Amino acid sequence: MNSSVIVFPGSNCDRDIAVALEKLQFKNKMVWHKDTELPKSDLIVIPGGFSYGDYLRSGAIAGKSLILKEVIRASEKGCPILGVCNGFQILIETGLLKGTLLRNKNLKFLSKDVYLKILNIKNKFCNKYTLNQVIKLNIAHNEGNYFTNEEHLKKLEDLELIPFKYCNEKGVIDENNNPNGSLNNIAGIFNENKNILGMMPHPERMINKLFSGDDGINLFSSLMN
Amino acid sequence: MLKPLLLNSKKNKLKFAVTVTLKKDVLDPQGKVVQQTLRNMGMITLKNLRQGKYFEVDVNEDNEETAKNKVDEMCKKLLVNLIIEDFTISKL
């Protein structure tokens, strides 16, 4: 399996993603944002960080970069695309995913571990998890408060385009366990074809039991299927 | 004296100001803090303050209408997040 990680000036989770992918025997290539050709990829990852220093809006400039045209083209052919944190913001700015990410409701940068309930395993990204499983991942963001219009929110729920939601240790999804104020505790969303996943939590930070946990590894191993 | 050689020298440069603000219903935390601070400084007649972004855009076009449409396109395609922000364009 070949993977590509897109690197922008200001990306800072790109190498962690590469470590996670290589741990699972992906043949990974780092792709600079100014490149105009993508290597053959079975997976494209847009990593977290602060691309272009969050100028204009988080992800706004990266969303219009040269390589993104190729990413959009690959997505149309069904290539799985994963955007984590700033990567999610970039996918939204390109229009590949709908809605927007507002400032966190408490107006603070959040860096902490959170629990997520897996709500949909019939997709390329979550098939190694079990339904309703509670996993622990890390979040680190300032704009992760997912917002969209009522019509789109209903579509996300009805078509099962929400793979996981913020919850507590026991899997209870409510406002008390919503770190950033996201609508319906949404932590990540799919496009309609479910080949594009944008998520605020960082699976690449939880791939080793020695370092706080390995609940993120199944997301990458699912993609090997 | 040498005359400056300009690209598109036939066209006039038109200048526009673009202001981008958060929509009324979207919380503007920076604006709120600035407002509160000004009030604390004694500006008690201050009723409301919203913070936004300001762009000065020069366009090489002869026709003002065409130029304004170009700026409008720039706003919609990059400068503004239409879900949460409003914008105004004015001729300078």
Contacts between the chains, C-beta under 8 A, distances in Angstrom:
chain1	res1	chain2	res2	distance
A	56	B	78	7.3
A	56	B	79	7.2
A	57	B	81	5.9
A	60	B	78	6.7
A	60	B	81	7.7
A	64	B	78	6.3
A	99	B	83	7.5
A	100	B	81	6.0
A	100	B	83	4.5
A	100	B	84	5.9
A	102	B	26	7.3
A	102	B	84	6.6
A	103	B	27	7.6
A	103	B	29	6.4
A	107	B	29	4.8
A	147	B	83	7.3
A	147	B	84	7.6
A	148	B	83	7.9
A	149	B	83	8.0
